[in-house]
Amino acid sequence: MSNKRVAQGKSVLTLDIWQDILQHIVSYALLVLVVISAFLVIYYTHVNRQTTSELELLFTQRDELDIEWRNLLLEQSSLAEHSAIESKAKKLLNMKRPDAKSEVIVTLE
C-alpha cells in the first residue's frame, strides 16, 4: 500500500507542478525574454566595440596613406623641376646644352 501512496503522491506533485507552471506561464515567458534580451545586449556591445576598433585602425591607415600621398606629391614636384631634370640629364646621359651655333631654326610657311 505504501508504494501506491508514493506513486499517487508523485503524480499529485507532478500535477501540482504543471498547474503552477500553467498559472505562471506569462511570468516564465517574460523571464526567458529578459535573459535573452540581456545576452543580446552583451553580444551587440561586443560587436560594437569590435567595429569601433576596426574603424580606428582604418582611420589610422587612412592618415598614413594621406601622409604618404603628400610626400609623393612633394617628391613629384621636386623631380619635375627643370634644374633637377637638367642635372640628371647631364649626369646620367652625358647630355649638354646646345650652343647657339648648333641650333637650327625651322620656319613654317
The first five atom37 places (N, CA, C, CB, O) and aatype in JSON, in Angstrom:
{
  "aatype": [12, 15, 2, 11, 1, 19, 0, 5, 7, 11, 15, 19, 10, 16, 10, 3, 9, 17, 5, 3, 9, 10, 5, 8, 9, 19, 15, 18, 0, 10, 10, 19, 10, 19, 19, 9, 15, 0, 13, 10, 19, 9, 18, 18, 16, 8, 19, 2, 1, 5, 16, 16, 15, 6, 10, 6, 10, 10, 13, 16, 5, 1, 3, 6, 10, 3, 9, 6, 17, 1, 2, 10, 10, 10, 6, 5, 15, 15, 10, 0, 6, 8, 15, 0, 9, 6, 15, 11, 0, 11, 11, 10, 10, 2, 12, 11, 1, 14, 3, 0, 11, 15, 6, 19, 9, 19, 16, 10, 6],
  "atom_mask": [
    [1, 1, 1, 1, 1],
    [1, 1, 1, 1, 1],
    [1, 1, 1, 1, 1],
    [1, 1, 1, 1, 1],
    [1, 1, 1, 1, 1],
    [1, 1, 1, 1, 1],
    [1, 1, 1, 1, 1],
    [1, 1, 1, 1, 1],
    [1, 1, 1, 0, 1],
    [1, 1, 1, 1, 1],
    [1, 1, 1, 1, 1],
    [1, 1, 1, 1, 1],
    [1, 1, 1, 1, 1],
    [1, 1, 1, 1, 1],
    [1, 1, 1, 1, 1],
    [1, 1, 1, 1, 1],
    [1, 1, 1, 1, 1],
    [1, 1, 1, 1, 1],
    [1, 1, 1, 1, 1],
    [1, 1, 1, 1, 1],
    [1, 1, 1, 1, 1],
    [1, 1, 1, 1, 1],
    [1, 1, 1, 1, 1],
    [1, 1, 1, 1, 1],
    [1, 1, 1, 1, 1],
    [1, 1, 1, 1, 1],
    [1, 1, 1, 1, 1],
    [1, 1, 1, 1, 1],
    [1, 1, 1, 1, 1],
    [1, 1, 1, 1, 1],
    [1, 1, 1, 1, 1],
    [1, 1, 1, 1, 1],
    [1, 1, 1, 1, 1],
    [1, 1, 1, 1, 1],
    [1, 1, 1, 1, 1],
    [1, 1, 1, 1, 1],
    [1, 1, 1, 1, 1],
    [1, 1, 1, 1, 1],
    [1, 1, 1, 1, 1],
    [1, 1, 1, 1, 1],
    [1, 1, 1, 1, 1],
    [1, 1, 1, 1, 1],
    [1, 1, 1, 1, 1],
    [1, 1, 1, 1, 1],
    [1, 1, 1, 1, 1],
    [1, 1, 1, 1, 1],
    [1, 1, 1, 1, 1],
    [1, 1, 1, 1, 1],
    [1, 1, 1, 1, 1],
    [1, 1, 1, 1, 1],
    [1, 1, 1, 1, 1],
    [1, 1, 1, 1, 1],
    [1, 1, 1, 1, 1],
    [1, 1, 1, 1, 1],
    [1, 1, 1, 1, 1],
    [1, 1, 1, 1, 1],
    [1, 1, 1, 1, 1],
    [1, 1, 1, 1, 1],
    [1, 1, 1, 1, 1],
    [1, 1, 1, 1, 1],
    [1, 1, 1, 1, 1],
    [1, 1, 1, 1, 1],
    [1, 1, 1, 1, 1],
    [1, 1, 1, 1, 1],
    [1, 1, 1, 1, 1],
    [1, 1, 1, 1, 1],
    [1, 1, 1, 1, 1],
    [1, 1, 1, 1, 1],
    [1, 1, 1, 1, 1],
    [1, 1, 1, 1, 1],
    [1, 1, 1, 1, 1],
    [1, 1, 1, 1, 1],
    [1, 1, 1, 1, 1],
    [1, 1, 1, 1, 1],
    [1, 1, 1, 1, 1],
    [1, 1, 1, 1, 1],
    [1, 1, 1, 1, 1],
    [1, 1, 1, 1, 1],
    [1, 1, 1, 1, 1],
    [1, 1, 1, 1, 1],
    [1, 1, 1, 1, 1],
    [1, 1, 1, 1, 1],
    [1, 1, 1, 1, 1],
    [1, 1, 1, 1, 1],
    [1, 1, 1, 1, 1],
    [1, 1, 1, 1, 1],
    [1, 1, 1, 1, 1],
    [1, 1, 1, 1, 1],
    [1, 1, 1, 1, 1],
    [1, 1, 1, 1, 1],
    [1, 1, 1, 1, 1],
    [1, 1, 1, 1, 1],
    [1, 1, 1, 1, 1],
    [1, 1, 1, 1, 1],
    [1, 1, 1, 1, 1],
    [1, 1, 1, 1, 1],
    [1, 1, 1, 1, 1],
    [1, 1, 1, 1, 1],
    [1, 1, 1, 1, 1],
    [1, 1, 1, 1, 1],
    [1, 1, 1, 1, 1],
    [1, 1, 1, 1, 1],
    [1, 1, 1, 1, 1],
    [1, 1, 1, 1, 1],
    [1, 1, 1, 1, 1],
    [1, 1, 1, 1, 1],
    [1, 1, 1, 1, 1],
    [1, 1, 1, 1, 1],
    [1, 1, 1, 1, 1]
  ],
  "atom_positions": [
    [[0.8, -1.19, 0.0], [0.0, 0.0, 0.0], [0.84, 1.25, 0.0], [-0.91, 0.0, 1.17], [0.44, 2.27, -0.56]],
    [[1.99, 1.2, 0.61], [2.82, 2.4, 0.68], [3.34, 2.79, -0.7], [3.99, 2.19, 1.64], [3.52, 3.98, -0.98]],
    [[3.58, 1.78, -1.59], [4.02, 2.08, -2.95], [2.94, 2.82, -3.72], [4.41, 0.79, -3.68], [3.23, 3.69, -4.54]],
    [[1.69, 2.46, -3.46], [0.58, 3.15, -4.13], [0.52, 4.6, -3.68], [-0.75, 2.44, -3.83], [0.31, 5.5, -4.49]],
    [[0.69, 4.81, -2.4], [0.64, 6.18, -1.87], [1.79, 7.02, -2.42], [0.68, 6.17, -0.32], [1.6, 8.19, -2.75]],
    [[2.97, 6.43, -2.52], [4.13, 7.15, -3.05], [3.88, 7.49, -4.51], [5.42, 6.31, -2.88], [4.13, 8.61, -4.94]],
    [[3.4, 6.49, -5.26], [3.13, 6.74, -6.69], [2.03, 7.77, -6.84], [2.74, 5.43, -7.4], [2.1, 8.64, -7.7]],
    [[1.0, 7.67, -5.99], [-0.09, 8.64, -6.06], [0.39, 10.02, -5.62], [-1.29, 8.2, -5.2], [-0.02, 11.03, -6.18]],
    [[1.27, 10.07, -4.63], [1.82, 11.34, -4.16], [2.69, 12.0, -5.23], [0.0, 0.0, 0.0], [2.68, 13.22, -5.37]],
    [[3.45, 11.18, -5.99], [4.29, 11.71, -7.07], [3.43, 12.25, -8.2], [5.24, 10.62, -7.61], [3.74, 13.3, -8.78]],
    [[2.36, 11.55, -8.52], [1.51, 12.04, -9.6], [0.79, 13.31, -9.19], [0.49, 10.97, -10.02], [0.59, 14.2, -10.01]],
    [[0.39, 13.4, -7.93], [-0.25, 14.62, -7.43], [0.75, 15.77, -7.45], [-0.81, 14.41, -6.0], [0.41, 16.89, -7.83]],
    [[1.99, 15.49, -7.05], [3.03, 16.51, -7.05], [3.32, 16.99, -8.47], [4.32, 15.97, -6.4], [3.47, 18.19, -8.71]],
    [[3.4, 16.05, -9.4], [3.64, 16.41, -10.8], [2.49, 17.26, -11.34], [3.81, 15.14, -11.66], [2.71, 18.23, -12.06]],
    [[1.28, 16.88, -10.99], [0.1, 17.64, -11.41], [0.14, 19.05, -10.83], [-1.19, 16.92, -10.99], [-0.18, 20.02, -11.52]],
    [[0.51, 19.16, -9.57], [0.6, 20.48, -8.93], [1.66, 21.35, -9.6], [0.92, 20.32, -7.44], [1.46, 22.55, -9.79]],
    [[2.8, 20.73, -9.95], [3.88, 21.48, -10.62], [3.4, 21.99, -11.97], [5.14, 20.61, -10.8], [3.65, 23.15, -12.31]],
    [[2.71, 21.15, -12.74], [2.22, 21.58, -14.05], [1.15, 22.67, -13.91], [1.64, 20.39, -14.83], [1.11, 23.6, -14.71]],
    [[0.31, 22.56, -12.91], [-0.69, 23.61, -12.68], [-0.01, 24.92, -12.32], [-1.68, 23.2, -11.57], [-0.43, 25.99, -12.77]],
    [[1.03, 24.84, -11.51], [1.78, 26.05, -11.13], [2.44, 26.67, -12.35], [2.85, 25.71, -10.05], [2.42, 27.89, -12.52]],
    [[3.03, 25.84, -13.21], [3.68, 26.35, -14.43], [2.66, 27.02, -15.33], [4.4, 25.2, -15.19], [2.91, 28.1, -15.87]],
    [[1.51, 26.38, -15.49], [0.47, 26.96, -16.35], [-0.08, 28.26, -15.77], [-0.66, 25.96, -16.54], [-0.43, 29.16, -16.53]],
    [[-0.16, 28.37, -14.46], [-0.66, 29.59, -13.84], [0.32, 30.75, -14.05], [-0.9, 29.37, -12.34], [-0.09, 31.91, -14.2]],
    [[1.6, 30.44, -14.05], [2.62, 31.49, -14.13], [3.36, 31.46, -15.45], [3.61, 31.35, -12.98], [4.52, 31.87, -15.5]],
    [[2.75, 30.98, -16.51], [3.41, 30.85, -17.81], [3.87, 32.2, -18.34], [2.49, 30.19, -18.82], [4.93, 32.29, -18.95]],
    [[3.1, 33.24, -18.12], [3.47, 34.58, -18.59], [4.73, 35.06, -17.87], [2.3, 35.58, -18.36], [5.62, 35.64, -18.49]],
    [[4.8, 34.81, -16.57], [5.99, 35.22, -15.81], [7.23, 34.48, -16.29], [5.78, 34.96, -14.3], [8.3, 35.07, -16.43]],
    [[7.07, 33.17, -16.56], [8.21, 32.4, -17.05], [8.64, 32.86, -18.44], [7.87, 30.91, -17.07], [9.83, 32.95, -18.74]],
    [[7.67, 33.15, -19.28], [7.98, 33.63, -20.63], [8.7, 34.97, -20.56], [6.69, 33.77, -21.48], [9.67, 35.2, -21.29]],
    [[8.24, 35.85, -19.69], [8.91, 37.15, -19.54], [10.33, 36.98, -18.99], [8.11, 38.06, -18.62], [11.24, 37.71, -19.4]],
    [[10.51, 36.05, -18.08], [11.84, 35.78, -17.54], [12.78, 35.31, -18.65], [11.78, 34.73, -16.42], [13.92, 35.77, -18.73]],
    [[12.32, 34.41, -19.49], [13.13, 33.92, -20.6], [13.45, 35.07, -21.56], [12.39, 32.78, -21.35], [14.59, 35.17, -22.03]],
    [[12.48, 35.91, -21.85], [12.71, 37.05, -22.74], [13.71, 38.05, -22.15], [11.39, 37.75, -23.04], [14.51, 38.62, -22.89]],
    [[13.66, 38.26, -20.85], [14.62, 39.17, -20.2], [16.04, 38.6, -20.29], [14.24, 39.41, -18.71], [16.98, 39.34, -20.57]],
    [[16.18, 37.31, -20.06], [17.51, 36.68, -20.15], [18.03, 36.76, -21.58], [17.45, 35.21, -19.67], [19.2, 37.08, -21.79]],
    [[17.18, 36.47, -22.57], [17.58, 36.57, -23.98], [17.97, 38.0, -24.31], [16.45, 36.09, -24.92], [18.96, 38.24, -25.0]],
    [[17.19, 38.94, -23.83], [17.5, 40.35, -24.07], [18.85, 40.75, -23.47], [16.39, 41.24, -23.49], [19.61, 41.49, -24.09]],
    [[19.14, 40.26, -22.28], [20.43, 40.57, -21.64], [21.59, 40.01, -22.46], [20.47, 40.0, -20.21], [22.6, 40.69, -22.64]],
    [[21.45, 38.78, -22.95], [22.52, 38.2, -23.77], [22.68, 38.96, -25.09], [22.23, 36.72, -24.05], [23.79, 39.12, -25.58]],
    [[21.58, 39.42, -25.66], [21.67, 40.2, -26.9], [22.36, 41.54, -26.67], [20.27, 40.43, -27.48], [23.12, 42.0, -27.51]],
    [[22.09, 42.16, -25.53], [22.78, 43.42, -25.2], [24.27, 43.18, -25.07], [22.22, 44.03, -23.88], [25.07, 43.98, -25.57]],
    [[24.66, 42.11, -24.42], [26.08, 41.77, -24.28], [26.7, 41.53, -25.65], [26.26, 40.53, -23.38], [27.79, 42.03, -25.94]],
    [[26.02, 40.75, -26.5], [26.55, 40.43, -27.82], [26.73, 41.68, -28.68], [25.62, 39.44, -28.53], [27.78, 41.88, -29.28]],
    [[25.7, 42.53, -28.73], [25.79, 43.72, -29.58], [26.77, 44.75, -29.03], [24.43, 44.35, -29.73], [27.35, 45.52, -29.79]],
    [[26.96, 44.78, -27.73], [28.0, 45.65, -27.17], [29.38, 45.17, -27.62], [27.92, 45.68, -25.61], [30.24, 45.98, -27.97]],
    [[29.58, 43.86, -27.6], [30.85, 43.28, -28.07], [31.07, 43.59, -29.55], [30.86, 41.76, -27.84], [32.16, 44.0, -29.94]],
    [[30.04, 43.4, -30.36], [30.16, 43.69, -31.8], [30.45, 45.16, -32.03], [28.86, 43.28, -32.54], [31.26, 45.51, -32.88]],
    [[29.81, 46.03, -31.27], [30.03, 47.46, -31.39], [31.48, 47.82, -31.06], [29.07, 48.24, -30.49], [32.08, 48.64, -31.74]],
    [[32.03, 47.23, -30.02], [33.42, 47.5, -29.64], [34.39, 47.02, -30.71], [33.75, 46.84, -28.31], [35.36, 47.71, -31.03]],
    [[34.13, 45.84, -31.27], [34.99, 45.33, -32.35], [34.94, 46.25, -33.57], [34.58, 43.9, -32.75], [35.98, 46.56, -34.16]],
    [[33.75, 46.69, -33.93], [33.6, 47.56, -35.09], [34.27, 48.9, -34.85], [32.11, 47.76, -35.41], [34.9, 49.45, -35.76]],
    [[34.15, 49.43, -33.66], [34.82, 50.69, -33.33], [36.33, 50.54, -33.42], [34.42, 51.17, -31.93], [37.02, 51.43, -33.91]],
    [[36.85, 49.41, -32.94], [38.29, 49.15, -33.02], [38.75, 49.07, -34.47], [38.64, 47.84, -32.28], [39.78, 49.64, -34.83]],
    [[37.99, 48.37, -35.31], [38.33, 48.27, -36.73], [38.27, 49.64, -37.39], [37.39, 47.29, -37.44], [39.1, 49.96, -38.25]],
    [[37.3, 50.45, -37.01], [37.18, 51.8, -37.57], [38.39, 52.65, -37.21], [35.89, 52.48, -37.06], [38.89, 53.4, -38.05]],
    [[38.86, 52.55, -35.98], [40.05, 53.3, -35.57], [41.27, 52.86, -36.37], [40.31, 53.11, -34.06], [42.08, 53.69, -36.77]],
    [[41.4, 51.56, -36.62], [42.51, 51.07, -37.44], [42.43, 51.62, -38.86], [42.53, 49.54, -37.47], [43.44, 52.01, -39.45]],
    [[41.23, 51.65, -39.4], [41.06, 52.19, -40.76], [41.38, 53.68, -40.81], [39.63, 51.94, -41.25], [41.96, 54.16, -41.78]],
    [[40.99, 54.42, -39.77], [41.33, 55.84, -39.73], [42.85, 56.03, -39.67], [40.66, 56.52, -38.51], [43.39, 56.93, -40.32]],
    [[43.53, 55.19, -38.9], [44.98, 55.27, -38.81], [45.62, 54.98, -40.16], [45.51, 54.29, -37.75], [46.54, 55.68, -40.58]],
    [[45.14, 53.94, -40.85], [45.67, 53.62, -42.17], [45.41, 54.75, -43.16], [45.04, 52.32, -42.69], [46.27, 55.07, -43.98]],
    [[44.22, 55.36, -43.08], [43.9, 56.48, -43.96], [44.86, 57.64, -43.75], [42.47, 56.94, -43.74], [45.34, 58.25, -44.7]],
    [[45.15, 57.93, -42.47], [46.07, 59.03, -42.17], [47.48, 58.72, -42.68], [46.11, 59.29, -40.66], [48.16, 59.6, -43.21]],
    [[47.92, 57.47, -42.52], [49.24, 57.09, -43.03], [49.31, 57.19, -44.54], [49.59, 55.67, -42.59], [50.31, 57.65, -45.09]],
    [[48.26, 56.77, -45.22], [48.23, 56.87, -46.68], [48.18, 58.33, -47.14], [47.02, 56.11, -47.24], [48.77, 58.69, -48.16]],
    [[47.48, 59.15, -46.38], [47.42, 60.58, -46.71], [48.8, 61.22, -46.59], [46.41, 61.3, -45.79], [49.19, 62.03, -47.43]],
    [[49.53, 60.86, -45.54], [50.89, 61.4, -45.36], [51.8, 60.91, -46.49], [51.47, 60.97, -43.98], [52.59, 61.68, -47.03]],
    [[51.68, 59.63, -46.85], [52.49, 59.1, -47.95], [52.15, 59.8, -49.26], [52.28, 57.58, -48.08], [53.04, 60.09, -50.06]],
    [[50.88, 60.07, -49.49], [50.45, 60.77, -50.72], [51.06, 62.17, -50.78], [48.9, 60.87, -50.78], [51.54, 62.59, -51.83]],
    [[51.03, 62.87, -49.66], [51.63, 64.22, -49.64], [53.13, 64.16, -49.92], [51.38, 64.9, -48.26], [53.65, 64.98, -50.67]],
    [[53.81, 63.19, -49.33], [55.24, 63.04, -49.59], [55.53, 62.73, -51.05], [55.82, 61.95, -48.7], [56.49, 63.23, -51.62]],
    [[54.69, 61.89, -51.65], [54.87, 61.57, -53.07], [54.61, 62.79, -53.96], [53.93, 60.44, -53.48], [55.3, 63.0, -54.96]],
    [[53.63, 63.6, -53.58], [53.38, 64.83, -54.34], [54.57, 65.78, -54.25], [52.11, 65.54, -53.83], [54.96, 66.4, -55.24]],
    [[55.15, 65.89, -53.05], [56.33, 66.74, -52.9], [57.5, 66.21, -53.72], [56.73, 66.84, -51.41], [58.21, 66.98, -54.37]],
    [[57.69, 64.91, -53.7], [58.77, 64.3, -54.46], [58.55, 64.48, -55.96], [58.9, 62.81, -54.12], [59.49, 64.74, -56.71]],
    [[57.3, 64.35, -56.39], [56.99, 64.54, -57.81], [57.27, 65.98, -58.25], [55.52, 64.18, -58.08], [57.84, 66.21, -59.31]],
    [[56.87, 66.92, -57.42], [57.1, 68.32, -57.81], [58.6, 68.65, -57.82], [56.37, 69.26, -56.85], [59.06, 69.43, -58.65]],
    [[59.35, 68.07, -56.89], [60.78, 68.36, -56.88], [61.49, 67.68, -58.06], [61.42, 67.89, -55.56], [62.43, 68.24, -58.62]],
    [[61.03, 66.48, -58.44], [61.65, 65.8, -59.58], [61.26, 66.43, -60.91], [61.25, 64.33, -59.57], [61.98, 66.29, -61.9]],
    [[60.13, 67.12, -60.94], [59.67, 67.72, -62.19], [60.29, 69.1, -62.45], [58.16, 67.84, -62.18], [60.07, 69.68, -63.51]],
    [[61.05, 69.61, -61.51], [61.69, 70.91, -61.72], [62.74, 70.79, -62.82], [62.34, 71.44, -60.4], [63.39, 69.75, -62.97]],
    [[62.9, 71.86, -63.59], [63.81, 71.85, -64.73], [65.26, 71.63, -64.3], [63.71, 73.16, -65.5], [66.02, 70.94, -64.97]],
    [[65.63, 72.21, -63.18], [67.01, 72.04, -62.73], [67.32, 70.59, -62.38], [67.29, 72.95, -61.52], [68.41, 70.1, -62.66]],
    [[66.35, 69.91, -61.77], [66.57, 68.5, -61.43], [66.67, 67.65, -62.69], [65.44, 67.99, -60.52], [67.51, 66.76, -62.78]],
    [[65.81, 67.93, -63.66], [65.85, 67.18, -64.93], [67.16, 67.45, -65.66], [64.64, 67.57, -65.83], [67.78, 66.54, -66.21]],
    [[67.58, 68.71, -65.67], [68.81, 69.07, -66.36], [70.03, 68.4, -65.71], [69.0, 70.59, -66.37], [70.91, 67.89, -66.41]],
    [[70.08, 68.4, -64.39], [71.24, 67.79, -63.71], [71.27, 66.27, -63.93], [71.21, 68.11, -62.19], [72.34, 65.69, -64.09]],
    [[70.11, 65.64, -63.93], [70.08, 64.19, -64.19], [70.47, 63.88, -65.63], [68.69, 63.61, -63.9], [71.15, 62.89, -65.89]],
    [[70.04, 64.72, -66.57], [70.41, 64.51, -67.97], [71.93, 64.64, -68.15], [69.67, 65.51, -68.89], [72.53, 63.89, -68.91]],
    [[72.53, 65.59, -67.45], [73.99, 65.76, -67.54], [74.72, 64.58, -66.92], [74.42, 67.07, -66.84], [75.68, 64.06, -67.49]],
    [[74.27, 64.14, -65.74], [74.98, 63.09, -65.02], [74.75, 61.72, -65.63], [74.56, 63.09, -63.56], [75.7, 60.98, -65.87]],
    [[73.51, 61.37, -65.89], [73.2, 60.01, -66.31], [73.36, 59.79, -67.81], [71.79, 59.66, -65.9], [73.78, 58.71, -68.24]],
    [[73.03, 60.79, -68.61], [73.03, 60.61, -70.06], [74.16, 61.37, -70.76], [71.71, 61.04, -70.62], [74.27, 61.33, -71.99]],
    [[74.99, 62.05, -69.98], [76.08, 62.85, -70.54], [75.59, 63.84, -71.6], [77.14, 61.93, -71.15], [76.24, 64.05, -72.63]],
    [[74.47, 64.44, -71.34], [73.91, 65.42, -72.27], [74.43, 66.81, -71.88], [72.35, 65.39, -72.26], [74.83, 67.04, -70.74]],
    [[74.41, 67.71, -72.85], [74.81, 69.09, -72.57], [73.89, 70.02, -73.35], [76.31, 69.34, -72.93], [73.23, 69.62, -74.31]],
    [[73.87, 71.24, -72.91], [73.04, 72.25, -73.56], [73.66, 72.6, -74.91], [72.88, 73.52, -72.66], [74.87, 72.81, -74.99]],
    [[72.84, 72.67, -75.96], [73.41, 73.02, -77.27], [73.85, 74.48, -77.32], [72.38, 72.75, -78.39], [73.23, 75.34, -76.69]],
    [[74.95, 74.77, -78.08], [75.37, 76.16, -78.22], [74.57, 76.83, -79.33], [76.89, 76.26, -78.5], [73.82, 76.18, -80.06]],
    [[74.75, 78.11, -79.45], [73.97, 78.89, -80.41], [74.29, 78.48, -81.84], [74.23, 80.37, -80.23], [73.42, 78.58, -82.7]],
    [[75.51, 78.03, -82.13], [75.9, 77.67, -83.48], [75.22, 76.37, -83.94], [77.41, 77.52, -83.56], [74.94, 76.2, -85.13]],
    [[74.94, 75.46, -83.0], [74.35, 74.18, -83.39], [72.82, 74.23, -83.41], [74.82, 73.09, -82.44], [72.18, 73.24, -83.77]],
    [[72.25, 75.34, -83.03], [70.79, 75.46, -83.06], [70.32, 75.71, -84.48], [70.32, 76.6, -82.13], [70.94, 76.46, -85.23]],
    [[69.22, 75.08, -84.84], [68.61, 75.26, -86.15], [67.19, 75.76, -85.94], [68.64, 73.93, -86.98], [66.42, 75.18, -85.18]],
    [[66.86, 76.83, -86.62], [65.53, 77.41, -86.51], [64.74, 77.01, -87.74], [65.6, 78.96, -86.36], [65.16, 77.24, -88.87]],
    [[63.61, 76.42, -87.52], [62.74, 75.96, -88.61], [61.55, 76.9, -88.67], [62.28, 74.47, -88.41], [60.86, 77.13, -87.68]],
    [[61.31, 77.43, -89.84], [60.17, 78.33, -90.0], [59.12, 77.63, -90.86], [60.6, 79.7, -90.64], [59.43, 76.89, -91.79]],
    [[57.91, 77.88, -90.54], [56.79, 77.31, -91.3], [56.23, 78.39, -92.21], [55.67, 76.75, -90.35], [56.04, 79.54, -91.8]],
    [[55.99, 78.01, -93.43], [55.45, 79.0, -94.37], [54.06, 78.68, -94.76], [56.29, 79.09, -95.58], [53.46, 79.41, -95.55]]
  ]
}
